[in-house]
Amino acid sequence: MKLDFSVAVHSLFYLEENSPRKIASRELAGCLDLNAVVIRNILSVLHKKGYIEGTVGKNGGYQLKRKLADINVGELYDVTIPPTISYARFITGKSEGIKKDDHISNNMSETLTDLFTLADDQYRAFYHRFTLADLKQDLYHHGYVKQLIKNNDK
């Protein structure tokens, strides 16, 4: 899994916790122990999708635009991890020089893509069951999300 989703969640929590103060990407980078360029790239996506607002310059920085309860985890995951990225690096086969009668190598890509796509669809559906407010509750009361699942599956 790419780091983008984790960085997005962590950044949004940090912005919410430090609201209404504007947070510089350099401060976020220090908190997340990542390069500020990585942070800015992800914050750019969050800005375009309306999760945060940002200003540049000496007094610039980022602020959370939406409440955590209004941010669906699945939607955030979809924004930061497009479906093909989540499984594309696991695919083998169908390269130059494979024998035409090598059914395993010739078909591995399609078979694994089907498998990963089905799993990814279920994974994404699971994430859509929660908001960032739910995840924040779990940060302070670990097991909260598990309890939510138990209560909702009854």
Buried (B, 14 or more C-beta within 10 A) or exposed (E): EEBBBBBBBBBBBBBBEBEEEBBBBEBBBEBBEBEBEBBBEBBEBBBEBEBBBBEEEEEEBBBBBBEBEEBBBBBBBBBBBEBEEBBEEEBEBEEEEEEEEEEEBBEBBEEBBEEBEEEBEEBBEEBEBBBBBBBBBBEEEEEBBEEBEEEEEE
